[in-house]
């Protein structure tokens, strides 16, 4: 691609030599002959210091925010935004050739993306998915490194989706990706807001900054689907009620919403409700329990309605959706129940435990942990959420990363002791899971919280294999052989 086409829609100072460029990077380790190198300042490295070396390695164009002293350099106001646009231009702007649906919020993003993908596929559409568990090009699975990929990898994926015939792309949009401008220049046909609770404050520092990060998605979204049972959702609905955006609100508790859930019925195997929206009344049967699941189902349904699909057919599709791996996933049904869920925030624990507790015939045993090198303030809050519902708690490690796992447990254990909750504290997660399984009696429920779809732990900054699905499967196999 010629350099001028690569820089389309980017304002810059300086002149550009007429040359072909077939690769763009902001990673100094990937600089090669004929590429464009974008100088970005990260947490630990400033790419501007590498500009001269990049030229020596053969880079044809340097994009920077300040003068680096090299030839064939252009100056832009924001190099991360320029990088995102260049990556999109390099692949002929694939996002503009498909319908884009973005999901943001603290909890519910992954489930919502899978719901939307399934609904659209039941309407005969090819759909790409980008998210925490995996990326999917139609039915092809691709491992995911980040919830929202970096700009170059994102556009590679989008380009492959378009070439494969995908008409729609549904993706999880993380707050960090928005702040880092990974999606800059992408316009969304629909954006869905699920909720906002305490998380990622190690990065954003305050809830207000976290909220502002989420709002970046809505600036370039045509339709905004908002859960107004969440206080931040109410703010979003008010903030974007203008001629530029079409805001559609949904609620279980607020009759002023555009879409409401009535006659809600919960069971251990799912939920039933009547969805009332703009003159439409539809019965919904949804195979996931809990109030939070109804929010996810409603947000997904409205998003698909915004794309022009019939609400009656959408609601029928919800009944036929399989569960999502690691999201309230039943691993064992008899003689006791074992459930695996990704709940790793205070609100995530509150949602899943409140949804399951009413259907526990006997004890609800909760195994959970708190992540290392993340906001330490939420550790106590997570335990406070657990003790509201657990008859027995097992406190163990999540991903301690480089932090002392024993220190993390010490930070979290206080409410267990103060409230005399029967509990075990075991730092080794594999051992803790087996101890929890040994505790179970017929009709007990054990919920394994925190890992969900993940099959690893990060300890001392080393990634180690740990698949709770396999641990439970092997345990039950040995148990049944006795």
C-alpha positions as CSV (number, residue, x, y, z in Angstrom):
1,X,0.0,0.0,0.0
2,X,1.3,3.4,-0.8
3,X,2.1,5.7,2.1
4,X,-0.5,8.3,1.3
5,X,-3.3,5.8,1.3
6,X,-2.0,4.3,4.5
7,X,-2.3,7.8,6.1
8,X,-5.8,8.5,4.9
9,X,-7.9,10.5,7.4
10,X,-4.9,11.2,9.6
11,X,-3.8,14.8,10.2
12,X,0.0,15.2,10.3
13,X,2.8,17.6,9.8
14,X,5.7,16.9,7.5
15,X,6.1,15.4,4.1
16,X,5.8,11.7,3.1
17,X,8.2,10.0,0.6
18,X,6.3,8.1,-2.1
19,X,6.8,4.5,-1.1
20,X,5.0,1.2,-0.6
21,X,4.4,0.0,3.0
22,X,3.0,-3.4,3.8
23,X,3.4,-3.5,7.5
24,X,2.7,-1.2,10.4
25,X,3.9,-1.6,14.0
26,X,4.3,0.2,17.3
27,X,6.4,-2.7,18.7
28,X,10.1,-2.1,18.4
29,X,10.7,-5.8,18.3
30,X,8.7,-6.1,15.1
31,X,10.4,-3.4,13.0
32,X,11.5,-4.6,9.6
33,X,12.5,-3.3,6.2
34,X,9.9,-1.2,4.5
35,X,7.5,-0.9,7.5
36,X,6.0,2.1,9.2
37,X,7.0,2.4,12.8
38,X,4.7,4.3,15.1
39,X,6.3,5.8,18.2
40,X,4.1,5.3,21.2
41,X,4.8,5.9,24.8
42,X,3.9,3.0,27.0
43,X,4.2,2.3,30.8
44,X,7.7,1.1,30.5
45,X,9.1,2.2,27.1
46,X,8.9,5.2,24.9
47,X,9.0,4.3,21.2
48,X,10.4,7.7,20.4
49,X,13.7,6.7,21.8
50,X,13.8,3.8,19.2
51,X,13.1,5.9,16.1
52,X,16.7,6.2,14.9
53,X,17.2,2.4,15.4
54,X,14.0,1.7,13.5
55,X,15.4,3.7,10.5
56,X,18.6,1.7,10.7
57,X,16.6,-1.5,10.6
58,X,14.9,-0.4,7.4
59,X,11.7,1.4,8.5
60,X,10.4,3.6,5.6
61,X,8.2,5.8,7.7
62,X,8.3,7.1,11.3
63,X,5.2,8.4,12.9
64,X,5.8,10.3,16.1
65,X,4.3,12.9,18.5
66,X,7.5,14.9,18.6
67,X,10.6,15.4,16.5
68,X,12.9,12.3,16.7
69,X,15.6,13.7,14.5
70,X,15.2,11.2,11.6
71,X,14.2,11.7,8.0
72,X,10.9,10.6,6.5
73,X,9.2,11.4,9.8
74,X,5.7,12.8,10.3
75,X,4.3,14.4,13.5
76,X,0.8,13.6,14.7
77,X,-1.2,14.8,17.7
78,X,-1.8,11.3,19.1
79,X,0.3,8.4,17.8
80,X,-2.0,5.7,19.3
81,X,-5.0,7.0,17.4
82,X,-2.8,7.3,14.2
83,X,-1.7,3.7,14.7
84,X,-5.3,2.5,14.9
85,X,-6.3,4.3,11.7
86,X,-3.2,3.1,9.9
87,X,-3.9,-0.5,10.8
88,X,-7.5,-0.1,9.6
89,X,-6.4,1.6,6.3
90,X,-3.8,-1.2,5.7
91,X,-6.6,-3.7,5.5
92,X,-9.0,-1.5,3.6
93,X,-11.1,-0.7,6.7
94,X,-12.8,-4.0,7.2
95,X,-15.0,-2.8,10.1
96,X,-16.8,-0.5,7.7
97,X,-17.9,-3.5,5.5
98,X,-19.7,-5.3,8.4
99,X,-22.2,-4.5,11.1
100,X,-20.3,-3.9,14.3
101,X,-21.8,-4.7,17.8
102,X,-19.7,-3.8,20.9
103,X,-20.4,-4.9,24.4
104,X,-19.0,-3.1,27.4
105,X,-19.4,-3.3,31.2
106,X,-17.8,-5.0,34.2
107,X,-19.8,-8.3,34.0
108,X,-21.8,-10.0,31.3
109,X,-19.7,-9.0,28.3
110,X,-18.8,-12.6,27.3
111,X,-22.2,-14.1,27.8
112,X,-23.8,-11.2,25.9
113,X,-21.5,-11.7,22.9
114,X,-22.3,-15.4,22.7
115,X,-26.0,-14.7,23.0
116,X,-25.9,-12.2,20.1
117,X,-23.8,-14.5,18.0
118,X,-26.2,-17.4,18.5
119,X,-29.3,-15.3,17.9
120,X,-27.9,-14.0,14.6
121,X,-26.8,-17.4,13.5
122,X,-30.3,-18.7,14.1
123,X,-31.4,-16.1,11.6
124,X,-29.0,-17.6,9.1
125,X,-26.2,-15.0,9.4
126,X,-22.4,-15.5,9.5
127,X,-20.9,-13.8,12.6
128,X,-17.5,-13.1,13.8
129,X,-16.8,-12.9,17.6
130,X,-14.0,-11.2,19.5
131,X,-13.8,-11.8,23.3
132,X,-12.2,-13.1,26.4
133,X,-12.7,-16.8,25.9
134,X,-11.8,-17.0,22.2
135,X,-12.1,-15.3,18.9
136,X,-14.3,-16.9,16.3
137,X,-14.4,-16.4,12.5
138,X,-17.8,-17.9,11.8
139,X,-17.3,-21.4,13.3
140,X,-13.5,-21.3,13.4
141,X,-12.0,-20.9,16.9
142,X,-8.9,-18.7,17.4
143,X,-7.3,-18.4,20.8
144,X,-7.7,-15.0,22.5
145,X,-4.8,-13.2,24.2
146,X,-6.7,-10.1,25.2
147,X,-10.4,-9.3,25.7
148,X,-10.0,-6.7,23.0
149,X,-7.0,-7.2,20.7
150,X,-4.3,-4.7,19.9
151,X,-5.1,-2.5,16.8
152,X,-3.1,-4.5,14.2
153,X,-4.3,-7.9,15.4
154,X,-7.8,-6.6,15.6
155,X,-7.8,-5.5,12.0
156,X,-6.2,-8.8,10.9
157,X,-9.1,-10.6,12.5
158,X,-11.7,-8.2,11.1
159,X,-10.2,-8.6,7.6
160,X,-10.3,-12.4,7.9
161,X,-13.9,-12.3,9.1
162,X,-14.9,-10.2,6.1
163,X,-13.1,-12.4,3.6
164,X,-14.8,-15.4,5.2
165,X,-18.2,-13.9,4.5
166,X,-19.1,-12.6,8.0
167,X,-21.8,-9.9,7.9
168,X,-21.7,-9.1,11.6
169,X,-19.0,-8.8,14.2
170,X,-19.9,-8.9,18.0
171,X,-17.1,-8.1,20.3
172,X,-16.2,-7.4,23.9
173,X,-14.9,-4.0,24.4
174,X,-12.6,-3.5,27.5
175,X,-12.1,-0.2,29.2
176,X,-8.3,-0.5,28.8
177,X,-8.7,-1.0,25.1
178,X,-10.8,2.1,24.8
179,X,-8.4,4.3,26.8
180,X,-5.5,3.0,24.7
181,X,-7.4,3.8,21.5
182,X,-7.1,0.3,20.1
183,X,-10.6,0.7,18.5
184,X,-10.1,4.3,17.4
185,X,-11.9,5.0,14.1
186,X,-14.3,2.1,14.4
187,X,-18.0,3.0,14.3
188,X,-20.4,0.7,16.0
189,X,-23.9,0.0,14.8
190,X,-24.9,-1.1,18.3
191,X,-23.2,-0.7,21.7
192,X,-24.5,-2.5,24.8
193,X,-23.8,-1.4,28.3
194,X,-24.3,-4.3,30.9
195,X,-23.2,-2.7,34.3
196,X,-20.4,-1.1,36.1
197,X,-19.0,-2.2,39.4
198,X,-15.6,-2.0,41.1
199,X,-12.9,-3.5,39.0
200,X,-9.6,-2.5,37.3
201,X,-9.0,0.4,39.7
202,X,-5.4,-0.6,39.7
203,X,-5.4,0.8,36.2
204,X,-8.1,3.5,36.2
205,X,-7.6,4.6,39.8
206,X,-11.2,5.8,40.4
207,X,-14.7,4.6,39.5
208,X,-15.2,7.9,37.7
209,X,-12.2,7.3,35.4
210,X,-13.4,3.8,34.8
211,X,-16.8,5.1,33.9
212,X,-15.4,7.7,31.5
213,X,-13.3,4.9,29.8
214,X,-16.4,2.9,29.1
215,X,-18.2,5.9,27.7
216,X,-15.6,6.2,24.9
217,X,-17.4,3.4,23.1
218,X,-20.7,5.3,23.0
219,X,-19.2,8.3,21.3
220,X,-19.1,6.5,18.0
221,X,-22.2,4.2,18.3
222,X,-25.4,4.7,16.4
223,X,-27.6,2.7,18.8
224,X,-26.9,2.4,22.5
225,X,-28.6,-0.3,24.5
226,X,-28.4,0.4,28.3
227,X,-29.2,-1.4,31.5
228,X,-30.8,1.3,33.7
229,X,-31.1,-1.0,36.7
230,X,-27.4,0.0,37.0
231,X,-26.8,3.6,38.3
232,X,-24.1,4.2,35.7
233,X,-26.5,3.0,33.0
234,X,-28.9,5.7,34.1
235,X,-26.1,8.3,33.6
236,X,-25.3,6.9,30.2
237,X,-29.0,7.0,29.1
238,X,-29.1,10.7,30.1
239,X,-25.7,11.6,28.7
240,X,-26.4,10.3,25.2
241,X,-30.0,11.3,24.8
242,X,-29.3,13.5,21.8
243,X,-29.9,13.6,18.0
244,X,-26.6,11.7,17.4
245,X,-27.5,8.5,19.3
246,X,-30.5,6.3,19.6
247,X,-30.7,5.2,23.2
248,X,-32.8,2.1,24.1
249,X,-33.1,1.4,27.8
250,X,-34.0,-1.9,29.5
251,X,-34.8,-2.9,33.1
252,X,-36.3,-5.5,35.3
253,X,-37.4,-3.0,38.0
254,X,-38.0,0.3,36.2
255,X,-41.2,0.7,34.2
256,X,-39.9,3.9,32.5
257,X,-37.5,1.8,30.5
258,X,-38.1,1.2,26.8
259,X,-38.0,-2.6,27.4
260,X,-39.0,-4.3,30.7
261,X,-39.2,-7.8,32.1
262,X,-42.4,-8.9,33.7
263,X,-43.7,-12.0,35.4
264,X,-40.1,-13.1,36.1
265,X,-39.7,-16.7,37.2
266,X,-36.4,-18.3,38.3
267,X,-35.3,-21.9,38.5
268,X,-32.0,-23.7,38.9
269,X,-32.0,-24.5,35.2
270,X,-32.9,-21.1,33.9
271,X,-35.3,-18.2,33.8
272,X,-38.7,-17.3,32.3
273,X,-40.1,-13.8,31.8
274,X,-42.3,-11.7,29.5
275,X,-40.4,-9.0,27.6
276,X,-42.4,-5.9,26.9
277,X,-41.0,-3.5,24.5
278,X,-42.5,-0.8,22.2
279,X,-45.8,-2.5,21.7
280,X,-44.3,-6.0,21.6
281,X,-45.0,-8.6,24.2
282,X,-42.9,-11.8,24.0
283,X,-42.5,-14.8,26.3
284,X,-38.9,-15.7,26.9
285,X,-37.4,-19.0,28.2
286,X,-33.7,-18.7,28.9
287,X,-31.4,-21.5,30.0
288,X,-29.4,-19.5,32.5
289,X,-30.5,-18.7,36.1
290,X,-30.4,-15.4,38.0
291,X,-31.4,-11.8,37.5
292,X,-28.1,-10.9,35.9
293,X,-28.9,-13.5,33.2
294,X,-32.2,-11.8,32.4
295,X,-30.2,-8.5,31.9
296,X,-27.8,-10.3,29.5
297,X,-30.7,-11.8,27.6
298,X,-32.6,-8.5,27.3
299,X,-29.5,-6.6,26.2
300,X,-28.7,-9.2,23.5
301,X,-32.3,-9.3,22.3
302,X,-32.6,-5.5,21.9
303,X,-29.2,-5.3,20.2
304,X,-30.4,-7.8,17.5
305,X,-33.7,-5.8,17.2
306,X,-31.6,-2.7,16.5
307,X,-30.1,-4.6,13.6
308,X,-33.5,-5.1,12.1
309,X,-34.5,-8.5,13.3
310,X,-38.0,-9.4,14.4
311,X,-38.3,-9.4,18.2
312,X,-40.6,-12.5,18.3
313,X,-38.0,-14.5,16.4
314,X,-35.2,-13.2,18.6
315,X,-37.0,-14.2,21.8
316,X,-37.7,-17.7,20.4
317,X,-33.9,-17.9,19.6
318,X,-33.0,-17.3,23.2
319,X,-34.7,-20.6,24.2
320,X,-32.4,-22.5,21.9
321,X,-29.1,-21.1,23.2
322,X,-26.5,-23.4,24.7
323,X,-24.7,-22.4,27.9
324,X,-21.4,-20.5,27.7
325,X,-18.3,-22.2,28.9
326,X,-17.3,-21.0,32.4
327,X,-20.5,-19.0,32.9
328,X,-22.7,-20.8,35.4
329,X,-21.6,-24.0,33.7
330,X,-22.8,-27.2,35.3
331,X,-19.9,-29.8,35.5
332,X,-21.6,-32.3,37.7
333,X,-25.4,-32.9,38.3
334,X,-25.5,-35.9,40.7
335,X,-25.3,-36.8,43.5
336,X,-24.3,-33.2,44.1
337,X,-24.0,-30.3,41.8
338,X,-20.7,-28.6,40.7
339,X,-20.8,-25.4,38.8
340,X,-18.0,-23.4,37.3
341,X,-18.2,-19.6,36.9
342,X,-15.9,-16.8,35.9
343,X,-17.2,-14.6,38.8
344,X,-14.0,-12.7,39.9
345,X,-15.4,-9.4,41.1
346,X,-17.6,-8.5,44.1
347,X,-20.6,-7.8,41.8
348,X,-19.9,-11.0,39.8
349,X,-20.0,-13.1,42.9
350,X,-23.1,-11.3,44.2
351,X,-24.9,-12.0,40.9
352,X,-24.1,-15.7,40.5
353,X,-24.4,-16.6,44.2
354,X,-27.7,-14.8,44.6
355,X,-29.0,-16.6,41.5
356,X,-28.0,-20.0,42.7
357,X,-28.6,-19.8,46.5
358,X,-32.5,-20.1,46.3
359,X,-32.2,-23.5,44.6
360,X,-29.7,-25.1,47.0
361,X,-31.5,-28.0,48.5
362,X,-28.8,-28.3,51.1
363,X,-25.5,-26.5,51.5
364,X,-24.0,-24.0,49.0
365,X,-20.2,-24.4,49.1
366,X,-18.3,-21.5,47.5
367,X,-14.7,-21.7,46.3
368,X,-13.1,-18.4,45.4
369,X,-9.9,-16.4,45.3
370,X,-8.7,-12.9,44.6
371,X,-6.3,-11.9,41.9
372,X,-2.8,-10.6,42.6
373,X,-1.4,-7.3,41.3
374,X,-5.0,-6.0,41.0
375,X,-7.1,-3.7,43.1
376,X,-6.5,-5.0,46.7
377,X,-9.5,-3.1,48.1
378,X,-12.0,-5.4,46.5
379,X,-10.6,-8.5,48.3
380,X,-12.6,-7.9,51.5
381,X,-15.6,-6.9,49.4
382,X,-15.4,-10.2,47.6
383,X,-15.4,-12.1,50.8
384,X,-18.3,-10.0,52.1
385,X,-20.3,-11.1,49.0
386,X,-19.4,-14.7,49.6
387,X,-20.5,-14.9,53.2
388,X,-24.0,-13.5,52.4
389,X,-24.7,-16.8,50.6
390,X,-22.2,-19.5,51.4
391,X,-22.9,-22.2,54.0
392,X,-19.2,-23.2,53.6
393,X,-16.4,-21.1,52.0
394,X,-13.1,-22.3,50.5
395,X,-10.7,-19.4,50.1
396,X,-7.8,-20.1,47.7
397,X,-5.6,-18.5,45.0
398,X,-6.8,-17.1,41.8
399,X,-3.9,-15.7,39.7
400,X,-1.5,-14.3,42.3
401,X,0.9,-13.3,39.5
402,X,4.0,-11.7,41.2
403,X,2.3,-11.1,44.5
404,X,2.7,-13.3,47.6
405,X,-0.4,-15.6,47.5
406,X,-0.5,-15.9,51.3
407,X,-0.7,-12.2,51.6
408,X,-3.7,-12.1,49.3
409,X,-5.5,-14.7,51.4
410,X,-4.7,-12.7,54.6
411,X,-6.2,-9.6,52.9
412,X,-9.4,-11.5,52.1
413,X,-10.1,-13.8,55.0
414,X,-11.2,-11.3,57.7
415,X,-15.0,-11.5,57.2
416,X,-14.9,-15.3,57.2
417,X,-13.4,-15.3,60.7
418,X,-15.3,-12.4,62.1
419,X,-18.7,-13.9,61.0
420,X,-17.8,-17.5,62.1
421,X,-18.4,-18.8,58.6
422,X,-17.4,-22.5,58.2
423,X,-14.4,-22.3,55.9
424,X,-11.1,-23.7,54.6
425,X,-8.2,-21.5,53.6
426,X,-5.8,-23.4,51.2
427,X,-3.4,-21.5,49.0
428,X,-2.9,-24.4,46.5
429,X,-6.0,-24.1,44.2
430,X,-5.8,-27.6,42.9
431,X,-5.7,-29.0,46.4
432,X,-8.4,-26.6,47.5
433,X,-10.8,-27.9,44.8
434,X,-10.3,-31.5,45.8
435,X,-10.8,-30.6,49.5
436,X,-14.1,-28.8,48.5
437,X,-15.2,-31.9,46.5
438,X,-14.5,-34.1,49.5
439,X,-16.8,-32.0,51.6
440,X,-19.8,-32.5,49.4
441,X,-22.9,-34.5,50.4
442,X,-25.9,-35.4,48.3
443,X,-27.8,-32.4,47.1
444,X,-25.1,-29.9,48.0
445,X,-24.0,-27.3,45.4
446,X,-20.3,-26.4,44.9
447,X,-19.6,-23.4,42.8
448,X,-16.0,-22.8,41.6
449,X,-15.6,-19.1,41.2
450,X,-13.0,-17.1,39.4
451,X,-11.4,-19.2,36.6
452,X,-14.4,-20.0,34.4
453,X,-13.1,-20.8,31.0
454,X,-9.5,-20.3,31.9
455,X,-7.2,-23.3,32.0
456,X,-4.2,-21.8,33.7
457,X,-2.9,-20.0,36.8
458,X,-0.3,-17.3,36.9
459,X,2.0,-17.8,39.9
460,X,5.3,-16.0,40.3
461,X,4.6,-14.5,36.9
462,X,4.8,-18.0,35.3
463,X,1.7,-19.4,33.5
464,X,0.9,-22.9,34.8
465,X,-1.7,-25.3,33.5
466,X,-4.8,-25.7,35.7
467,X,-8.1,-26.7,34.1
468,X,-10.9,-27.0,36.7
469,X,-13.0,-28.9,34.2
470,X,-10.4,-31.6,34.1
471,X,-9.8,-31.6,37.8
472,X,-13.5,-32.2,38.5
473,X,-13.8,-34.8,35.7
474,X,-10.8,-36.8,37.0
475,X,-12.1,-36.6,40.6
476,X,-15.5,-37.9,39.7
477,X,-14.1,-40.7,37.6
478,X,-12.0,-41.9,40.6
479,X,-15.0,-41.5,42.9
480,X,-17.2,-43.5,40.7
481,X,-14.6,-46.3,40.4
482,X,-14.6,-46.9,44.2
